[in-house]
Amino acid sequence: MNDVKFNIDFWNYAFAEKEALWLLIILIPIIAYYIYKTLDPKRSVALSSNQNLITDDFLSKALPYLKYLNFAFLVLGFAGIIVAMGRPQDPMDAEEYSKKFQEGIDIMITMDVSGSMMAEDFKPNRLEAGKKVGLDFINSRPNDRIGLVVYEGESYTKCPLTNDHAVLRELFREVKSGLIDGGTAIGTGLAVAVNNLRDTTRKSRVIILLTDGVNSGGEIDPKTAASIAKAYGVRVYTIGVGTNGTAIMPVPTAFGTVKQRVKVEIDEELLKYIAKSTGGQYFRATDENKLAEIFNEIDEMEKSRTKVLEYKVDPPERFHGFLLYGILLLLLNFTLTNTVFRSIR
């Protein structure tokens, strides 16, 4: 029955067995025959044999009309049972139901905060542009647990996986360069992110790793960290941040900070290897708009993946009330028919 294409929305309920509602059509000829029988002057309806026992004038006048109500009990009783056969369920549109029962994913954003991230080929610089795009990404994933790892020459977890995105956003805004040893420890940053994900039970676990340089520090080789991610089923999206060629960057000197044009070096081969070996994808962002597009693309890719992770849970059944009222109305009709309206044979 689930392959039927038409959709019935009855009393704002969704019906699991829609075809059963076609039985309501049977009530139409029954009602038509009753009207015909009632209006036909050649036919007479025998009232109950105990009508003469009723002395109250109002009840005596109301009794002929009460028989119409008794017929309504019969029709509504059958209607209630038929509706119950259609298995009415809680009304909710598909998007709301999907959000309610969809399992989110676990995501660790792993951000390079080395000194080169202060380069101004992004506005106002690479780090601030990355933070802005990262915050937009967090806002677009309300069902997911998201965490943040930062790395330079070393790495640490700025925010563990959390559903409290307000706290995460605040910690994200606090990210700065120069708080830990200098360098670019891509392998260590990746390993710390994997460590945050390895014990989670969600089926989909993702790392988004941003860097603008070449691995130049840390105790863990990036390819080893990629192997660990693969072993734990963690998918890694890598993003190389920086224009092609050179970029202006503030450089501290004995005479203060001056801006110099420096060469942009990104180990794209390494980033491609990490992404491919873990089932992710490598992206290159040459400006803030491209970086935003990349995060949007990752967002859409992961939303597409999570569709297959939706729980196949049936909405709560609501046929019980219809069945109960249907039975009660039929019992009431049966009682009145065999007492007050019992025909004289």
KOLTOR-577401 format. One record per residue: x, y, z of N, C-alpha, C, O in turn. Coordinates in steps of 0.2 Angstrom, whole numbers, padded with zeros to 4 digits, always signed. Each point is the difference from the previous one (the first is absolute). Example, Ala and Ser with C-alpha at 12.3 -4.5 7.8 and 13.67 -1.06 7.14 Angstrom:
+0066-0028+0039-0004+0006+0000+0004+0006+0000+0005-0001+0003
-0007+0006-0007+0004+0006+0001-0004+0005+0003+0003+0006+0001
//
This chain:
+0004-0006+0000-0004+0006+0000+0004+0006+0000-0002+0006-0001
+0009-0006+0003+0004+0006+0000+0002+0003-0007+0003+0005+0000
-0005-0009-0005+0002+0003-0007-0006+0004-0003+0001+0002-0006
-0006-0001+0010-0005+0005-0003+0002+0007+0000+0003+0002+0004
-0004+0001-0010+0003+0007-0001-0004+0006+0003+0002+0005+0001
-0009-0006-0001-0004+0005+0003+0001+0001+0007+0002-0004+0004
-0004+0010-0002+0001+0002+0007-0006+0003+0003-0003+0004-0003
+0001-0007+0009-0006+0003+0003+0001+0003+0007+0004-0003+0004
-0006+0009-0003+0001+0004+0006-0007+0001+0003-0003+0004-0002
+0001-0008+0007-0006+0000+0003+0000+0002+0007+0003-0003+0004
-0006+0009-0002+0000+0002+0006+0007+0002+0003+0002-0001+0006
+0002+0003-0011+0007+0002+0002+0004-0006+0002+0005+0000+0003
-0007-0006-0005+0004-0006+0002+0003-0004-0006-0003+0001-0006
+0009-0004+0007+0002-0004-0006-0002-0007+0002-0001-0002+0005
+0000-0002-0011-0003-0006+0001+0005-0005-0003+0002+0000-0006
-0001-0006+0010+0005-0005-0002-0003-0005-0005+0003-0002-0005
-0010+0001+0006-0004-0004-0005-0005+0004-0003-0006-0001+0001
+0008+0005-0006-0005+0005-0003-0006-0004-0004-0005+0003+0000
+0007-0009-0002-0005-0003-0004-0007-0002+0004-0005+0000-0003
+0006-0001+0009-0006-0002+0004-0005+0006+0000-0006-0001+0001
+0008+0007-0002-0004+0006+0001-0006+0000-0006-0005+0003+0000
+0007-0007-0005-0005-0001-0006-0006-0003+0003-0005+0001-0004
+0005-0005+0009-0006-0003+0003-0005+0005+0002-0006-0002+0001
+0008+0008+0000-0005+0005+0002-0005+0001-0005-0005+0003+0001
+0007-0004-0007-0005+0000-0006-0006-0004+0001-0006+0002-0002
+0007-0008+0006-0006-0004+0001-0006+0003+0004-0005-0001-0001
+0007+0006+0005-0004+0004+0004-0005+0004-0004-0006+0002+0002
+0008+0000-0008-0004+0005-0004-0007-0004-0002-0005+0003+0001
+0005-0009-0004-0006-0003-0002-0004-0001+0006-0007+0000+0000
+0010-0002+0006-0004-0001+0006-0004+0006+0002-0006+0000+0002
+0010+0006-0002-0003+0006+0002-0006+0002-0005-0005+0002+0002
+0007-0003-0008-0005+0002-0006-0007-0005+0001-0005+0003+0000
+0006-0009+0002-0006-0004+0001-0004+0002+0006-0006+0000+0000
+0010+0002+0005-0004+0002+0006-0004+0006-0001-0006+0001+0002
+0009+0004-0006-0004+0006-0001-0006-0002-0005-0005+0003+0002
+0006-0007-0007-0005-0002-0004-0006-0003+0004-0006+0001-0001
+0008-0006+0006-0005-0003+0004-0004+0005+0004-0006-0001+0001
+0010+0005+0002-0003+0005+0005-0005+0005-0004-0005+0002+0003
+0007+0000-0009-0004+0005-0003-0006-0003-0004-0004+0004-0002
+0004-0010+0001-0005-0004-0005-0006+0000+0004-0001-0003+0005
-0004+0007-0007-0007+0000+0004-0003-0007+0000-0005-0001+0004
+0006-0003-0009-0003-0007+0000+0003-0004+0005-0003-0006+0002
+0008+0008+0001+0003-0005+0005-0001+0003+0007+0000+0006+0001
-0001-0010+0004-0001+0002+0007+0006-0004+0004+0002-0005-0001
+0000+0009+0006+0005-0003+0005-0004-0001+0006-0002+0005+0003
+0003-0011+0000-0003-0002+0006+0004+0002+0006+0006-0002+0000
-0008+0006+0004+0004+0002+0006-0001-0005+0005-0003-0005+0000
+0007+0006+0005+0001-0005+0006-0007-0001+0003-0004+0004+0000
+0003-0011+0002-0007-0001+0003+0000+0003+0007-0006+0000+0002
+0011+0002+0001-0001+0004+0006-0001+0007+0000+0001+0004+0005
-0002-0001-0011-0001+0007-0001-0006+0002+0004+0000+0006+0003
-0005-0010-0002-0006+0002+0003+0001+0001+0008-0004+0003+0003
+0010-0006-0001+0001+0001+0007+0003+0007+0002+0001+0002+0006
+0001+0001-0012+0003+0007+0002-0005+0005+0000-0004+0001-0004
+0004+0002+0010-0006+0005+0002+0003+0007-0001-0004+0005-0002
+0010-0004+0002+0003+0007-0001-0002+0002-0007+0003-0003-0005
-0006+0009+0004-0002+0002-0007+0006+0002-0004+0001-0001-0006
+0005+0004+0009+0006+0002-0003+0003-0007-0003+0002+0000-0006
-0001-0005+0010+0003-0006-0002-0004-0003-0005+0003-0003-0005
-0009+0003+0005-0005-0003-0005+0001+0003-0006+0000-0003-0005
+0001+0010+0005+0001+0003-0007+0008-0001-0002+0001+0000-0006
+0003+0000+0010+0007-0001-0002+0002-0007-0002+0005-0001-0004
-0009-0004+0006+0002-0007-0002+0001-0001-0007+0004-0004-0002
-0009+0006-0002+0001-0001-0007+0006+0003-0003+0003-0003-0005
-0001+0009+0007+0007+0002-0002+0006-0003+0002+0005+0000-0003
-0006-0003+0009+0006-0004+0003+0002-0006-0004+0005-0002+0000
-0010+0000-0004+0001-0006-0004+0005+0002-0006+0004-0005-0002
-0004+0011+0000+0005+0002-0005+0007+0000+0003+0005-0001-0003
-0005+0004+0010+0007+0000+0003+0002-0008+0001+0006-0001+0000
-0010-0003+0001+0002-0007+0001+0003-0003-0006+0005-0003+0000
-0008+0005-0006+0003-0002-0006+0007+0004-0001+0005-0004-0003
-0004+0010+0005+0006+0003+0000+0005-0004+0004+0006+0000-0002
-0008-0002+0008+0005-0004+0004+0002-0006-0004+0006-0002+0000
-0010-0002-0004+0002-0005-0004+0005+0002-0006+0005-0004+0000
-0007+0009-0003+0005+0002-0006+0007+0002+0003+0005-0002-0002
-0005+0006+0007+0006+0003+0003+0004-0006+0004+0006+0000+0000
-0010-0005+0002+0004-0006+0003+0004-0003-0005+0006-0002+0001
-0010+0000-0007+0004-0003-0005+0006+0004-0003+0005-0002-0002
-0007+0009+0002+0005+0004-0003+0007+0000+0005+0005+0000-0003
-0007+0000+0009+0006+0000+0005+0004-0006-0001+0006+0000+0000
-0009-0006-0001+0004-0006-0001+0004+0000-0006+0005-0003+0000
-0009+0005-0006+0004+0001-0006+0006+0004+0000+0005-0002-0002
-0006+0008+0006+0006+0004+0000+0005-0003+0004+0006+0001-0001
-0007-0005+0007+0004-0003+0004+0004-0005-0005+0006-0001+0001
-0009-0002-0005+0003-0005-0005+0005+0003-0004+0005-0003-0003
-0006+0010+0002+0005+0003-0004+0007+0002+0003+0004+0003-0003
-0004-0004+0010+0006+0001+0004+0002+0007+0000+0005+0002-0003
-0009+0003+0006+0002+0007+0000+0006+0000+0005+0001-0003+0005
+0004+0008-0007+0006+0001+0003+0001+0007+0002-0004+0004-0004
+0008-0002+0008+0001+0007+0002+0002+0004-0006+0004-0002-0004
-0008+0008+0003+0001+0004-0005+0007+0004+0000+0001+0003+0005
+0004-0004-0010+0006+0004+0000+0002-0001-0007+0000-0005-0003
+0003+0011+0000+0002-0001-0007+0007-0003+0000+0003-0002+0005
-0001+0000-0011+0005-0004-0001+0007+0003+0003+0004-0004+0003
-0003+0010-0004+0006+0004+0002+0000-0001+0008+0006-0001+0002
-0011+0003+0001+0000+0000+0007+0001-0007+0003+0004-0001+0005
-0007-0004-0008+0001-0007+0002+0007-0002-0001+0003-0003+0004
+0000+0005-0010+0007-0002-0001+0005+0003+0005+0004-0003+0002
-0006+0010+0000+0005+0003+0005-0001-0003+0007+0005-0001+0003
-0011-0002-0002-0001-0002+0007+0004-0007+0001+0002-0001+0005
-0002-0003-0011+0003-0007+0001+0006-0001-0004+0003-0005+0000
+0000+0011-0003+0006-0001-0003+0006+0000+0005+0000+0004+0004
+0005-0009-0005+0006+0000+0004+0005+0005-0003+0001+0000-0006
+0001+0005+0011+0005+0005-0003+0007-0004+0000+0001-0006+0001
+0004+0010-0003+0007-0003-0001+0004+0004+0005-0001+0005+0002
+0007-0008-0001+0005+0003+0004+0006+0003-0005+0002-0003-0004
-0001+0010+0006+0005+0004-0005+0005+0003+0005-0002+0004+0004
+0008-0005-0006+0006+0004+0003+0002+0005-0005+0003-0002-0005
-0003+0008+0006+0003+0005-0004+0007+0001+0003+0001+0002+0006
+0004-0003-0011+0007+0000+0003+0004+0006-0004+0001-0001-0006
+0001+0006+0009+0002+0006-0003+0007+0002+0002+0002+0000+0005
+0002+0001-0011+0007+0003+0001-0001+0007+0002-0003+0004-0003
+0007-0003+0009+0000+0007+0002+0007+0003+0001+0002+0004+0004
+0003-0007-0009+0006+0002+0000+0001+0007-0002-0005+0003-0003
+0011+0000+0003+0001+0007-0002-0002+0002-0007-0002+0006-0001
+0003-0011-0003-0001+0002-0007-0008+0001-0002-0002+0002-0005
-0002-0005+0010-0007+0001-0001-0002+0008+0001-0006+0001-0001
+0010+0003+0003-0001+0007+0000+0001+0004-0006-0001+0006-0001
+0003-0010-0004+0001+0003-0007-0007+0003-0002-0005-0002+0001
+0006+0007-0005-0006+0005-0002-0002-0001-0007-0004+0004-0003
+0005-0010+0000-0003-0002-0006-0008-0001+0001-0003+0000-0005
+0001-0001+0011-0007-0001+0002-0001+0006+0004+0004+0003+0003
-0011-0001-0003-0002+0006+0004-0003-0002+0006-0005-0004+0000
+0007+0007+0006+0006+0004+0001+0007-0004+0000+0005+0003-0002
-0006-0010+0003+0006-0004-0001-0003-0007+0000-0006-0001+0001
+0011-0004-0002-0002-0007-0001-0004-0003+0006-0005-0003+0000
+0008+0005+0006-0003-0003+0006-0007+0003+0002-0004-0004+0001
+0003+0010-0002-0006+0003+0001-0006-0002-0005-0005-0001+0002
+0008+0000-0008-0005-0002-0005-0002-0007+0001-0006-0002-0001
+0011-0002+0003-0002-0007+0002-0005-0001+0006-0004-0004+0000
+0005+0009+0005-0004+0000+0006-0007+0002-0002-0005-0003+0002
+0004+0008-0007-0006+0002-0002-0004-0006-0004-0006-0001+0002
+0009-0002-0006-0003-0005-0004-0001-0006+0004-0005-0004+0000
+0009+0002+0005-0001-0005+0005-0006+0001+0004-0004-0005+0001
+0003+0011+0001-0006+0002+0004-0007-0001-0004-0005-0002+0003
+0006+0004-0009-0006-0001-0005-0002-0007+0000-0005-0003+0000
+0011-0001-0001-0001-0008-0001-0003-0003+0007-0005-0004-0001
+0007+0007+0006-0003-0003+0007-0008+0002+0000-0004-0004+0002
+0003+0010-0004-0007+0002+0000-0005-0004-0005-0006-0001+0001
+0009-0002-0006-0003-0004-0005-0001-0007+0002-0004-0004-0003
+0007+0001+0009+0000-0007+0002-0003+0000+0007+0003-0002+0004
-0010+0004-0003-0003-0001+0007+0000-0006+0003-0001-0001+0006
+0001-0005-0010-0001-0006+0002+0006-0004+0002+0000-0006+0003
+0006+0009-0004+0006-0003+0000+0004+0002+0007-0001+0005+0002
+0005-0010+0000+0005+0002+0005+0006+0002-0003+0003-0003-0005
+0000+0009+0007+0006+0003-0004+0005+0002+0005-0002+0002+0006
+0008-0003-0007+0005+0002+0004+0006+0004-0004-0001+0000-0006
+0006+0002+0010+0005+0004-0003+0007-0001+0003+0001-0001+0006
+0003-0001-0011+0007-0001+0002+0005+0005-0004-0002+0002-0006
+0006+0001+0009+0005+0005-0003+0007-0002+0001+0002-0004+0004
+0002+0006-0009+0007-0003+0000+0005+0005-0003-0002+0004-0005
+0008-0003+0008+0005+0003-0003+0006-0005+0000+0000-0005-0004
+0005+0006+0008+0005-0005+0001-0002-0006+0004+0003-0005+0000
-0008+0007+0004-0003-0005+0004-0008+0000-0001-0002+0004-0004
-0002-0008+0007-0007+0000-0001-0004-0001+0007+0003-0004+0004
-0009+0007-0004-0004-0002+0006-0007+0001-0002-0002+0003-0005
-0003-0006+0009-0007+0000-0001-0002+0007+0003+0000+0001+0006
-0003+0003-0010-0002+0007+0002-0007-0002+0003-0002+0003+0005
-0002-0007-0008-0007-0002+0002-0001-0007-0002+0000-0002-0006
-0002-0002+0011-0002-0007-0002-0006+0000-0003-0004+0005-0001
+0002-0011-0002-0007-0001-0003-0005+0002+0004-0001-0002+0006
-0004+0006-0008-0005+0003+0004-0006+0002-0005+0000+0001-0006
-0006-0002+0010-0006+0002-0003-0002+0008+0001-0004+0003-0003
+0008-0001+0008-0001+0007+0002+0004+0005-0004+0006+0002+0001
-0009+0000-0007+0003+0003-0005+0001+0008+0002+0005+0003-0003
-0008-0001+0008+0001+0007+0002+0007+0000+0004+0003+0005-0001
-0002-0010+0005+0007+0000+0003+0005-0001-0005+0006+0003+0000
-0007-0007-0005+0005-0002-0005+0001+0007-0004+0006+0001-0002
-0011+0002+0000+0001+0007-0004+0004+0005+0004+0005+0003-0003
-0006-0003+0010+0004+0005+0004+0008-0002+0000+0004+0004-0001
-0003-0011+0002+0007-0002+0000+0003+0001-0007+0006+0001-0001
-0010-0002-0004+0003+0001-0007+0002+0007-0001+0005+0001-0003
-0009+0004+0005+0002+0007+0000+0006+0001+0003+0004+0005-0002
-0002-0008+0007+0006+0001+0005+0006-0002-0004+0006+0001+0003
-0006-0005-0008+0006-0003-0003+0005+0005-0002-0002+0005-0004
+0008-0005+0006+0005+0004-0003+0007-0003-0002+0000-0006+0002
+0004+0009-0005+0006-0003-0002+0005+0002+0005+0000+0005+0003
+0006-0009-0002+0005+0002+0004-0001-0003+0007+0005+0002+0005
-0010-0005-0003-0001-0002+0007+0004-0007+0002+0001-0001+0006
+0001-0002-0011+0004-0006+0001+0007+0000-0004+0001+0005-0004
+0003-0010+0004+0006+0000-0004-0001+0001-0007-0005-0003-0003
+0010+0006+0000-0001+0002-0007+0001-0007-0005+0003-0004+0003
-0005+0005-0009+0001-0006-0004-0007-0002-0003-0005+0003+0001
+0005-0008-0005-0006-0003-0003+0000-0008+0001+0002-0003-0004
-0005+0001+0009+0000-0007+0002-0007-0003-0003-0004-0002+0004
+0004+0001-0010-0006-0003-0003-0002-0007+0003-0006-0001+0001
+0011-0003-0001-0001-0007+0003-0003+0000+0007-0004-0004+0001
+0007+0008+0003-0002+0001+0007-0007+0002+0001-0004-0002+0003
+0002+0007-0007-0006+0003+0000-0005-0005-0002-0006+0000+0003
+0007-0004-0009-0004-0005-0002-0001-0005+0005-0006-0003+0001
+0011+0001+0002+0000-0006+0005-0004+0002+0006-0004-0004+0003
+0004+0011+0000-0004+0002+0005-0007+0000-0002-0004-0002+0004
+0002+0004-0010-0007+0000-0002-0002-0007+0000-0006-0002+0002
+0010-0003-0005-0003-0007+0000-0001-0003+0007-0004-0003+0001
+0009+0005+0004-0001-0002+0007-0007+0002+0003-0003-0003+0004
+0001+0009-0006-0007+0002+0002-0006-0004-0003-0005+0000+0003
+0007-0003-0009-0006-0003-0003+0000-0008+0001-0005-0003-0002
+0011+0000+0004+0001-0007+0000-0005-0004+0004-0002-0006-0002
-0001+0009+0008-0004-0004+0004-0008+0002-0001-0004-0002+0004
+0003+0006-0009-0007+0002-0001-0004-0006-0003+0003-0004-0004
-0009+0004+0005-0004-0005-0003-0004+0001-0006-0003-0004-0003
+0003+0011+0001-0004+0002-0006+0004-0003-0007+0006-0001+0000
-0011-0001-0004+0003-0004-0006+0004+0005-0005+0004-0003-0003
-0005+0009+0003+0004+0005-0004+0004+0004+0004-0003+0004+0004
+0010-0004-0005+0004+0005+0003+0005+0003-0005+0003-0003-0004
-0002+0009+0005+0003+0005-0005+0005+0004+0003-0001+0003+0006
+0007-0002-0009+0004+0006+0002+0001+0004-0006+0001-0002-0006
-0001+0009+0007+0001+0005-0005+0007+0003+0002+0000+0004+0005
+0005-0005-0009+0007+0003+0002+0002+0005-0004+0000-0001-0007
+0001+0007+0010+0002+0006-0004+0008+0001+0001+0002+0000+0006
+0002+0002-0011+0007+0002+0001+0002+0004-0006-0003+0000-0006
+0008+0004+0007+0002+0004-0005+0008-0001-0002+0003+0004-0003
-0001-0010+0006+0007-0001-0001+0002-0007-0001-0003-0004-0002
+0009+0003+0004+0004-0007+0000+0001-0003+0007+0002+0004+0004
-0003-0010-0003+0001-0003+0006+0008+0001+0002+0004-0001-0003
-0003+0005+0009+0006+0001+0002+0001-0001+0008+0005+0003+0003
-0008-0007+0000+0000-0001+0007-0004-0006+0002-0004-0003-0004
+0004+0002+0011-0005-0005+0003+0004-0007+0000+0005-0001-0003
-0008-0003+0007+0003-0006+0002-0003-0006-0005+0002-0005+0000
-0008+0007-0003-0003-0005-0004+0000+0002-0008-0002+0005-0001
+0004-0010-0003+0000+0001-0007-0007+0000-0002-0004-0003+0002
+0003+0008-0007-0007+0001-0003-0003-0006-0003-0006-0002+0001
+0010-0002-0004-0002-0006-0004-0002-0006+0006-0004-0004-0001
+0008+0004+0006-0002-0004+0006-0006+0002+0003-0005-0005+0001
+0004+0011+0000-0007+0003+0002-0005-0002-0004-0006-0002+0002
+0007+0002-0009-0005-0001-0005-0002-0008+0001-0006-0002-0001
+0011-0002+0002-0002-0007+0001-0004-0002+0006-0004-0004+0000
+0006+0008+0005-0004-0001+0006-0008+0003-0001-0004-0004+0002
+0004+0009-0005-0007+0002-0002-0004-0005-0004-0006-0001+0001
+0009-0002-0006-0003-0005-0004-0002-0006+0004-0005-0003-0001
+0010+0001+0006-0002-0006+0004-0006+0001+0004-0003-0004+0002
+0002+0010+0000-0006+0002+0004-0006+0002-0004-0005+0002+0003
+0006-0002-0009-0006+0001-0005-0002+0008+0000-0005+0002-0001
+0010+0002+0002-0001+0007+0000+0002+0003-0007+0005-0001-0002
-0009+0005+0000+0000+0003-0007+0003+0007+0001-0002+0004+0004
+0008-0003-0008+0003+0007+0001+0000+0004-0007+0001-0002-0005
-0004+0008+0006+0000+0005-0005+0006+0005+0001+0000+0003+0005
+0004-0003-0010+0006+0005+0001-0001+0006-0004-0002+0000-0006
+0004+0006+0008-0001+0006-0003+0007+0004+0000+0002+0001+0005
+0001+0000-0011+0006+0004+0000-0002+0007-0001-0004+0002-0004
+0006+0003+0009-0002+0007+0000+0006+0004-0002+0005+0000+0003
-0007+0004-0008+0005+0005-0003+0000+0001-0007-0002-0005-0004
+0004+0011+0002+0000+0001-0008+0006-0003-0003+0004-0003+0003
-0004+0003-0009+0006-0003-0004+0005+0005-0001-0001+0006-0002
+0007-0008+0004+0006+0005-0001+0002+0003+0006+0003-0004+0004
-0004+0010-0002+0002+0003+0006-0006+0004+0003-0005+0001-0003
+0006+0001+0010-0005+0003+0003+0003+0005+0005+0006-0001+0003
-0009+0006-0001+0003+0005+0005-0002-0002+0007-0005-0002+0001
+0010+0002+0003+0000-0002+0007+0003+0004+0005+0006+0002-0002
-0009+0000+0007+0004+0004+0005+0006-0004+0003-0001-0006+0003
+0007+0008-0002+0006-0003+0002+0003+0004+0006+0001+0006-0002
+0000-0009+0008+0003+0004+0005+0008+0001-0001+0003-0004-0002
-0001+0010+0003+0007+0002-0001+0002+0004+0006-0003+0002+0004
+0010+0000-0004+0003+0004+0005-0003+0007+0000+0000+0003+0005
-0003-0001-0010-0003+0006-0001-0008+0000+0000-0003+0005-0001
+0001-0011+0004-0008+0000+0000-0002-0005-0005+0004-0003-0004
-0011+0002+0003-0003-0004-0005+0000+0003-0006-0003+0006-0001
+0005-0009-0004+0000+0003-0007-0004-0005-0005+0001-0006+0002
-0003+0008-0007-0004-0004-0005+0005-0002-0005+0003+0004-0004
-0002-0011+0003+0004-0002-0006-0004-0005-0004-0005-0003+0002
+0007+0003-0008-0003-0005-0005+0004-0006+0000+0006+0000-0001
-0009-0006+0003+0003-0006+0001-0003-0005-0005-0005+0000-0002
+0009-0006+0001-0002-0005-0004-0005-0004+0003+0001-0002+0006
-0006+0000-0010-0005-0005+0003+0002-0007-0002+0001-0002-0005
+0000-0002+0011+0001-0007-0001-0005-0005+0003+0000+0001+0006
-0003-0005-0010-0005-0004+0003+0002-0007-0003+0000-0001-0006
+0000-0004+0011+0002-0007-0002-0007-0003-0003-0003-0004+0004
+0001+0005-0010-0006-0002-0002+0000-0008-0001-0005-0003+0001
+0011+0001-0003+0000-0008-0001-0001-0003+0007-0004-0005+0000
+0006+0007+0005-0001-0003+0007-0007+0001+0002-0003-0005+0002
+0000+0011-0004-0007+0001+0002-0005-0005-0004-0005-0002+0002
+0007+0002-0009-0004-0005-0004+0001-0007+0003-0005-0004-0001
+0011+0002+0003+0001-0007+0002-0005-0001+0006-0003-0005+0001
+0003+0010+0004-0004-0001+0006-0007-0001-0001-0003-0004+0002
+0000+0008-0007-0007+0000-0002-0001-0006-0003-0005-0003+0002
+0008+0001-0007-0001-0006-0004+0000-0006+0004-0004-0005-0001
+0009+0004+0005+0001-0006+0004-0005-0001+0005-0001-0006+0003
-0003+0011-0001-0005+0000+0005-0007+0000-0003-0005+0000+0004
+0004+0001-0010-0006+0000-0003-0003+0007+0000-0006+0001-0002
+0010+0004+0003-0002+0007-0001+0002+0004-0006+0000-0004-0005
+0001+0010+0005+0002+0004-0006+0004+0006+0001-0001+0003+0006
+0005-0002-0010+0005+0006+0001-0003+0006-0004-0003+0000-0006
+0003+0006+0009-0002+0006-0003+0006+0006+0000+0004-0001+0005
-0004+0005-0009+0005+0006+0000-0004+0006+0000-0004+0002-0004
+0005+0002+0009-0004+0007+0001+0005+0005-0001+0005+0001+0003
-0006+0003-0008+0004+0006-0002-0002+0007+0002+0004+0005+0000
-0010-0005+0003-0003+0006+0003-0005-0002+0004-0003-0006+0001
+0000+0011+0003-0005-0001+0005-0007-0003-0003-0003-0004+0003
+0002+0006-0009-0006-0002-0003+0000-0007-0002-0005-0004+0001
+0011+0002-0004+0001-0007-0001+0000-0005+0006-0003-0005+0000
+0006+0008+0005+0000-0004+0007-0007-0001+0002-0002-0005+0002
-0003+0010-0003-0007+0000+0002-0003-0006-0004-0004-0004+0002
+0005+0004-0009-0003-0004-0004+0002-0008+0002-0004-0004-0001
+0011+0004+0003+0002-0007+0002-0004-0003+0006-0002-0005+0000
+0001+0010+0005-0003-0003+0006-0007-0001-0002-0003-0005+0003
+0000+0009-0008-0007-0002-0002-0001-0006-0003-0004-0004+0000
+0009+0002-0004+0001-0006-0004+0000-0006+0005-0003-0005-0001
+0008+0006+0006+0000-0006+0005-0006+0000+0003-0002-0006+0002
-0001+0011+0000-0007+0000+0004-0005-0004-0004-0003-0005+0002
+0003+0006-0009-0005-0003-0004+0002-0008-0001-0005-0004+0000
+0011+0003-0001+0002-0007+0000-0001-0004+0006-0003-0006-0001
+0004+0009+0007-0002-0004+0006-0007+0000+0001-0003-0005+0003
-0001+0010-0005-0007-0001+0001-0003-0005-0004-0005-0004+0002
+0008+0003-0008-0002-0005-0005+0001-0007+0003-0004-0005+0000
+0010+0004+0003+0002-0006+0003-0004-0002+0006-0002-0006+0001
+0000+0011+0003-0004-0002+0006-0007-0002-0001-0004-0002+0004
+0001+0003-0010-0006-0002-0002-0001-0007+0001-0005-0003+0002
+0010-0001-0004+0000-0007+0001+0000-0002+0007+0000-0006+0002
+0002+0010+0003+0000-0001+0007-0006+0001+0004+0000-0001+0006
-0005+0003-0010-0007+0001+0004-0002-0006+0003+0000-0005-0003
-0003+0006+0009-0003-0006+0003-0007-0002-0003-0003+0005-0002
+0002-0011+0000-0006-0002-0003-0005-0001+0006-0002-0006+0001
+0000+0011+0002-0005-0001+0006-0007+0003-0002-0001+0005-0003
-0004-0009+0004-0007+0001-0002-0002+0006+0005+0001+0000+0006
-0005+0005-0009-0003+0005+0005-0005-0004+0004-0002-0005-0001
+0001+0009+0007-0005-0003+0005-0007-0002-0003-0003+0005-0004
+0000-0011+0005-0006-0001-0002-0006+0003+0004+0001+0001+0006
-0006+0001-0010-0005+0004+0003-0007-0003-0002-0005+0003+0000
+0005-0010-0001-0007-0003-0002-0004-0002+0006-0006-0001-0001
+0009+0001+0007-0003-0002+0006-0007+0004+0001-0005-0003+0002
+0006+0009-0002-0006+0004+0002-0006-0001-0005-0005+0000+0002
+0007+0000-0009-0005-0001-0005-0003-0007+0001-0007+0000-0001
+0010-0005+0003-0002-0007+0001-0005+0000+0006-0005-0003+0000
+0007+0006+0005-0004+0000+0006-0006+0004-0001-0006-0003+0002
+0006+0009-0005-0006+0004-0001-0005-0004-0005-0006+0000+0001
+0009-0003-0006-0004-0004-0004-0004-0006+0003-0006-0001-0001
+0010-0002+0005-0003-0006+0004-0006+0003+0004-0005-0003+0001
+0007+0008+0003-0005+0003+0005-0006+0002-0004-0006-0001+0003
+0006+0004-0008-0005+0003-0004-0005-0006-0003-0006+0001+0000
+0010-0006-0002-0004-0006-0003-0004-0004+0006-0005-0002-0001
+0008+0002+0007-0003-0003+0006-0006+0004+0002-0005-0002+0002
+0006+0009-0003-0006+0005+0002-0005-0001-0005-0006-0001+0002
+0007+0000-0008-0005-0001-0005-0003-0007+0001-0007+0000-0001
+0010-0005+0003-0002-0006+0001-0005+0000+0006-0005-0003+0000
+0007+0006+0005-0004+0000+0006-0006+0004-0001-0006-0002+0002
+0006+0008-0005-0006+0004-0002-0005-0004-0005-0006+0000+0001
+0009-0003-0006-0004-0004-0004-0004-0005+0003-0006-0002-0002
+0009-0001+0007-0003-0006+0003-0004+0002+0007-0002-0005+0003
+0002+0011-0002-0004+0002+0006-0005+0006-0002-0006-0002-0002
+0008+0008+0002-0005+0005-0002-0003+0000-0007-0005+0001-0001
+0009-0003-0004-0002+0000-0007-0001-0008-0002+0000-0001-0006
-0001-0003+0010-0002-0007-0002-0006+0000-0003-0006+0001+0002
+0006-0003-0009-0006+0000-0004-0005-0006+0002+0002-0005+0002
-0008+0007-0003-0005-0006+0001+0000-0004-0006-0002+0002-0005
+0003-0008+0006-0001-0005-0006-0007-0003+0000-0001-0004-0005
//
